[in-house]
Amino acid sequence: MDKKILIVDDEVDFARILRKTLEYAGYAVESASNGREGIGAYIESLHNQKPFSLILLDIRMPDINGVSVLDIIRKEEGLRGIELEKGVPILMLTAYDTPWMDPSLIEGCDDYILKSSNNEELLKKIEEKIK
């Protein structure tokens, strides 16, 4: 499978488990441990003309939160003339199941997934977004 996923999450153990799950499912995976690294990895992938198929982005991170990272990525796509519906799908990761997590409330977000979700649910959401 030539689909590449970027995980941006400051929880090292969670990111490691998620990476192994995705690699076992056949995805190529890169990880970033904070928002700045995630933005850098995303921009580098565009320069190398090997864009990510999907980004899993933690909402709560210490340096730059996931919503700000999402905003920066969407602005970068806009500067490159990439329309929102053709941009990289971004699933927000959260440990909290709260009403405000409706993806329509976070502009540019394609969906979200609870960190407590099982692997089957996670992979199903990813497959829905990567076509």
For each residue, the residues with C-beta under 8 A, 3 or more apart:
1: 26 27 28
2: 28
3: 26 27 28 53 54 130
4: 27 28 29 30 45 50 51 52 53
5: 22 27 28 29 30 52 53 54 55 56 126
6: 29 30 31 32 38 41 42 45 52 54 55 56
7: 15 18 19 22 29 30 31 32 55 56
8: 31 32 34 35 37 38 41 55 56 57 58 61 66 69
9: 14 15 18 31 32 33 56 57 58 61 93
10: 33 34 58 61 62
11: 14 15 58
12: 15 16 33
13: 16 17
14: 9 11 17 18 115
15: 7 9 11 12 18 19 31 33
16: 12 13 19 20 31
17: 13 14 20 21
18: 7 9 14 15 21 22 56 122
19: 7 15 16 22 23 29 31
20: 16 17 23 24
21: 17 18 24 25 119 122 123
22: 5 7 18 19 25 27 29 126
23: 19 20 26 27 28 29
24: 20 21
25: 21 22 123
26: 1 3 23
27: 1 3 4 5 22 23 53 126
28: 1 2 3 4 5 23
29: 4 5 6 7 19 22 23
30: 4 5 6 7 41 52
31: 6 7 8 9 15 16 19
32: 6 7 8 9 35 37 38 40 41
33: 9 10 12 15 37
34: 8 10 37 38 61 62 63 64
35: 8 32 38 39 61 63 64 65 66 68 69
36: 39 40 63 64
37: 8 32 33 34 40 41
38: 6 8 32 34 35 41 42 55 57 69
39: 35 36 42 43 64 69 72 73
40: 32 36 37 43 44
41: 6 8 30 32 37 38 44 45
42: 6 38 39 45 46 52 55 73 76 88
43: 39 40 46 47 76
44: 40 41 47 48
45: 4 6 41 42 48 50 51 52
46: 42 43 49 51 76 80
47: 43 44
48: 44 45
49: 46
50: 4 45
51: 4 45 46 88
52: 4 5 6 30 42 45 55 88
53: 3 4 5 27 88 89 130
54: 3 5 6 88 89 90 91 126 129 130
55: 5 6 7 8 38 42 52 73 88 89 90 91
56: 5 6 7 8 9 18 91 93 113
57: 8 9 38 66 69 70 90 91 92 93
58: 8 9 10 11 61 66 92 93 94
59: 65 66 67 92 93 94 112
60: 65 66 94 95
61: 8 9 10 34 35 58 64 65 66 69
62: 10 34
63: 34 35 36
64: 34 35 36 39 61 68 69 72
65: 35 59 60 61 68 69
66: 8 35 57 58 59 60 61 69 70 92 93
67: 59 70 71 92 106
68: 35 64 65 71 72
69: 8 35 38 39 57 61 64 65 66 72 73
70: 57 66 67 73 74 90 92 106 108 109
71: 67 68 74 75 107 108
72: 39 64 68 69 75 76
73: 39 42 55 69 70 76 77 87 88 90 108
74: 70 71 77 78 84 87 107 108
75: 71 72 78 79
76: 42 43 46 72 73 79 80
77: 73 74 80 82 84 87 88
78: 74 75 81 82
79: 75 76
80: 46 76 77
81: 78
82: 77 78 86 87
83: 86 87
84: 74 77 87 108
85:
86: 82 83
87: 73 74 77 82 83 84 90 108
88: 42 51 52 53 54 55 73 77
89: 53 54 55 110 111 129 130
90: 54 55 57 70 73 87 108 109 110
91: 54 55 56 57 109 110 111 112 113 125 126 129
92: 57 58 59 66 67 70 101 103 106 109 111 112 113
93: 9 56 57 58 59 66 112 113 115
94: 58 59 60 97 98 101 112 113 114 115
95: 60 114 115 116
96: 101
97: 94 101 114
98: 94 101
99: 102
100: 105
101: 92 94 96 97 98 105 106 112
102: 99 105 106
103: 92 106 109 110 111 112
104:
105: 100 101 102
106: 67 70 92 101 102 103 109 112
107: 71 74
108: 70 71 73 74 84 87 90
109: 70 90 91 92 103 106 112
110: 89 90 91 103 129
111: 89 91 92 103 125 128 129
112: 59 91 92 93 94 101 103 106 109
113: 56 91 92 93 94 117 121 122 125
114: 94 95 97 117
115: 14 93 94 95
116: 95
117: 113 114 121 122
118: 121 122
119: 21 122 123
120: 123 124
121: 113 117 118 124 125
122: 18 21 113 117 118 119 125 126
123: 21 25 119 120 126 127
124: 120 121 127 128
125: 91 111 113 121 122 128 129
126: 5 22 27 54 91 122 123 129 130
127: 123 124 130
128: 111 124 125
129: 54 89 91 110 111 125 126
130: 3 53 54 89 126 127
131:
